[in-house]
């Protein structure tokens, strides 16, 4: 009987301790929950939300709002979207998402990307048409450019590349100036280059081929896309001064006796002004 009483007392004591532990855990949980709620409440900031007419939603911070023209908004992570005012349904100030800023874009719509300022890089491929010794001819060129965009009307940088001529290949070191006349998907575009071309190789027909001053100017259109890349299609005029020495074979003739006579080659030397009408396609970033 005594043993049974002791066992009963132990069971009652164990049950009481378990209940106390449960109560303490519940109190700790409530404090943690309230503390978390207060923490979230303190972090409950607001953000600008742009609703587009096509159903897209962009959350972030508006950097620039040109009434009737466009809105520039920066989302979490630093990416900047430029939205046309005509595509915007409304702009609201709403509670910010706590851990991230969400961009909801439908597949059929992404804002056109513009870059008014910052570094730019460009790859240019062109074909130059000119009047050569054998009539109308064409040559190709590849150029790379890099610089800084101060405004859509003024990009300034340097460029180099490989330009083909009758006498050989020239690598120019040139100043690059270009810009866009309008801030829209398709804009009139202009460019100008001036520099010095260094001959890096001559053709088998030439004994000496040296470079000299160069310049080119042109205009066309630039096309901005829904990605950071942009394109240009231009036509321009390029000049490249060079010094050349080569053997020229005068035309032969038939003697009265019917024998073919080929005169000796003549050394041609001097400065030449190479001129091209250039059609170019480029991609920039």
C-alpha positions in Angstrom: 0.0 0.0 0.0 2.8 2.3 0.9 4.6 1.5 -2.4 1.4 2.2 -4.4 1.1 5.6 -2.7 4.6 6.6 -3.6 4.1 5.6 -7.2 0.9 7.7 -7.4 2.8 10.7 -5.9 5.6 10.4 -8.5 3.0 10.3 -11.4 1.3 13.4 -10.0 4.6 15.2 -9.7 5.7 14.2 -13.2 2.4 15.4 -14.7 2.7 18.7 -12.9 6.3 19.3 -14.2 5.2 18.5 -17.8 2.4 21.0 -17.6 4.8 23.7 -16.3 7.2 23.0 -19.2 4.3 23.3 -21.7 3.3 26.6 -20.2 6.8 28.0 -20.3 7.2 26.9 -24.0 3.9 28.5 -24.8 4.9 31.8 -23.2 8.3 31.8 -25.1 6.5 31.1 -28.4 4.1 34.0 -27.8 7.0 36.4 -27.0 8.9 35.3 -30.1 5.8 35.7 -32.3 5.1 39.2 -31.0 8.7 40.2 -31.3 8.8 39.0 -34.9 5.6 40.9 -35.7 7.0 44.0 -34.2 10.2 43.6 -36.2 8.2 43.2 -39.4 6.0 46.2 -38.5 9.1 48.3 -38.1 10.4 47.2 -41.5 7.0 47.8 -43.2 8.2 50.5 -45.7 6.5 51.6 -48.8 7.4 51.4 -52.5 6.1 52.7 -55.8 4.2 50.2 -57.9 3.6 50.8 -61.6 0.7 49.1 -63.2 0.9 48.8 -67.0 -2.0 48.6 -69.3 -1.1 45.1 -70.5 -1.3 43.7 -67.0 2.4 43.9 -66.0 3.4 45.1 -62.5 6.7 46.7 -61.6 7.7 47.4 -58.0 10.6 49.6 -57.0 11.7 53.2 -56.7 10.9 55.9 -59.3 14.1 57.7 -60.3 12.6 60.1 -62.8 9.1 60.9 -64.0 8.7 63.1 -67.1 5.0 63.8 -67.2 3.5 62.8 -70.5 6.7 61.1 -71.7 8.2 58.4 -69.6 9.0 57.0 -66.1 12.3 55.5 -65.0 12.0 53.0 -62.1 14.7 51.0 -60.3 13.9 47.6 -58.9 15.8 45.7 -56.2 19.1 44.6 -57.7 19.8 47.9 -59.5 18.1 47.2 -62.8 16.4 50.3 -64.3 13.3 50.2 -66.5 12.3 53.1 -68.7 8.5 53.0 -69.4 6.6 55.1 -71.8 3.8 57.1 -70.2 1.3 55.8 -72.8 1.9 52.2 -71.5 1.2 53.1 -67.8 -2.2 52.6 -66.3 -1.5 54.0 -62.8 1.2 54.4 -60.2 0.5 53.6 -56.5 2.4 53.8 -53.3 2.0 50.4 -51.5 3.7 48.5 -48.6 7.0 47.1 -49.7 7.7 43.4 -49.9 9.9 42.5 -47.0 12.7 40.4 -48.6 12.5 41.1 -52.3 11.0 43.3 -54.9 9.0 41.4 -57.5 8.8 42.2 -61.2 5.9 40.6 -63.0 6.3 41.0 -66.7 4.3 39.2 -69.3 6.2 37.3 -72.0 4.9 39.5 -74.8 6.1 42.7 -73.2 9.4 44.0 -71.9 10.2 47.8 -71.7 12.5 49.2 -74.3 15.9 49.7 -72.8 17.6 53.1 -73.1 21.0 54.1 -71.8 21.5 57.9 -71.6 24.7 57.6 -69.6 27.4 55.1 -68.8 29.9 53.0 -70.6 29.1 51.7 -74.1 30.7 49.0 -76.3 30.2 48.5 -80.0 31.1 46.1 -82.7 30.9 47.3 -86.3 31.0 45.4 -89.5 30.9 47.3 -92.8 31.4 47.0 -96.6 33.1 49.9 -98.5 32.4 50.5 -102.2 35.0 52.3 -104.3 36.2 52.8 -107.8 39.4 50.7 -108.2 41.8 49.9 -111.0 39.4 47.3 -112.4 36.2 49.3 -112.0 33.7 49.2 -109.1 35.1 47.2 -106.2 34.3 46.5 -102.5 36.3 45.9 -99.4 35.3 44.9 -95.8 36.2 46.2 -92.4 35.6 45.3 -88.8 35.9 47.8 -85.9 35.4 47.8 -82.1 34.6 50.9 -80.1 34.3 51.7 -76.4 33.6 54.9 -74.5 31.3 56.8 -72.3 27.8 58.1 -73.0 27.2 61.6 -71.5 23.8 62.0 -73.1 21.8 60.4 -75.9 23.2 63.2 -78.2 26.8 62.6 -77.2 28.8 59.4 -76.9 32.6 59.8 -76.9 35.1 57.0 -77.1 38.0 55.3 -79.0 38.0 52.7 -81.7 40.3 50.3 -83.6 39.9 47.4 -86.0 41.0 45.9 -89.3 40.2 47.8 -92.6 41.0 46.3 -95.9 42.4 48.3 -98.9 44.0 47.5 -102.2 47.5 47.9 -100.8 46.9 45.9 -97.6 45.3 46.0 -94.2 45.3 49.0 -91.9 44.5 49.2 -88.2 43.2 52.6 -87.2 43.3 54.3 -83.8 40.4 56.7 -83.9 38.3 59.0 -81.8 34.6 58.0 -81.9 31.8 60.5 -81.5 28.2 59.4 -82.0 24.7 60.1 -80.8 20.9 59.6 -81.2 18.5 62.4 -82.1 15.5 60.9 -80.3 14.8 58.8 -77.3 12.6 56.1 -78.8 12.9 52.6 -80.1 14.0 53.7 -83.6 16.0 57.0 -83.7 18.1 58.9 -86.3 21.7 58.2 -85.5 25.0 60.0 -86.5 28.7 59.3 -86.0 32.1 60.7 -86.8 35.6 59.3 -86.5 39.1 60.8 -86.9 42.4 59.2 -86.3 45.5 57.6 -87.8 45.7 54.2 -89.6 48.8 52.0 -89.2 49.5 49.5 -91.9 49.9 45.9 -90.5 50.4 44.1 -93.8 50.7 44.6 -97.5 49.3 42.6 -100.4 51.6 40.6 -102.7 51.1 43.3 -105.4 52.7 46.0 -103.3 56.4 46.4 -102.3 55.6 49.2 -99.8 52.4 50.0 -98.0 52.1 52.6 -95.2 49.2 54.1 -93.4 48.3 57.7 -92.6 45.5 60.0 -91.3 41.9 58.8 -91.6 38.4 60.0 -91.0 34.8 59.0 -91.6 31.4 60.5 -91.1 27.9 59.0 -91.5 24.3 58.7 -90.4 21.5 56.2 -90.2 19.2 54.7 -87.6 19.7 53.1 -84.2 17.3 50.5 -82.9 16.9 50.0 -79.1 15.5 46.6 -78.0 13.9 45.1 -74.9 17.4 43.9 -73.9 20.5 45.9 -73.1 21.7 45.5 -76.7 21.1 48.1 -79.4 21.7 48.1 -83.2 22.7 50.7 -85.8 22.4 50.6 -89.6 24.3 53.5 -91.2 25.8 54.8 -94.4 28.9 57.0 -94.5 32.0 58.2 -96.2 35.5 57.1 -95.2 38.9 58.4 -96.3 42.3 56.8 -95.6 45.6 58.3 -96.7 48.4 55.9 -97.5 51.8 55.7 -99.2 52.2 52.9 -101.8 54.9 51.5 -104.0 54.1 48.7 -106.5 55.0 47.4 -109.9 52.5 48.3 -112.6 52.5 46.3 -115.9 51.7 48.6 -118.9 49.4 47.0 -121.5 51.1 44.9 -124.1 50.8 45.3 -127.9 51.3 43.2 -131.0 54.2 44.0 -133.3 53.7 44.4 -137.1 55.1 40.9 -137.4 52.5 39.5 -135.2 54.7 39.1 -132.1 53.3 40.0 -128.7 55.4 42.7 -126.9 55.0 43.2 -123.2 56.7 46.3 -121.8 58.7 46.1 -118.6 56.9 46.9 -115.4 56.9 50.5 -114.2 57.4 51.4 -110.5 54.5 53.4 -109.2 55.0 55.2 -105.9 53.3 58.0 -104.1 50.6 59.1 -101.7 47.1 57.8 -102.3 43.8 59.0 -100.8 41.6 55.9 -100.4 37.9 56.8 -100.5 34.9 54.6 -99.6 31.1 54.7 -99.5 30.5 52.6 -96.4 27.4 50.6 -95.4 27.7 49.4 -91.8 25.8 47.3 -89.3 26.7 47.4 -85.6 25.6 46.0 -82.3 26.2 47.9 -79.0 25.9 47.3 -75.3 
